[in-house]
Amino acid sequence: MTNKVVPMTEINAIAYMRKNKDRTIKQWAEGLKLSPNRTASIYQKGIKLGIMDPKGHDSERSRKLAFIQMYQHKVQQLKKEIA
């Protein structure tokens, strides 16, 4: 396994993106004073390294939905057992 070195500027950019998740890539680029293409590249690298979620994907929300679905299934099973 090879260790990947990520420059500090990219780490700072990813931290900025994580703090401002609701902004678009173009807005991130303006805030970071980078080109939109460079910002998108850093964003993709953050996703690939597993330190960012893709836009539109909220891992906490996904976890909660899975939890709710599991209990809805259990409730249905209990209703079948009672009936």
GIVEN-V814561 format. One record per helix or strand of 2 or more residues. SS is the DSSP state (H for helix, E for strand). FROM is the first residue (numbers start at 1). LEN is the number of residues. Records with the same first field share a line. If there is no record, write none. Layout:
# GIVEN-V814561
SS->FROM-LEN  FROM-LEN
This chain:
# GIVEN-V814561
H->8-12  25-8  36-14  59-24
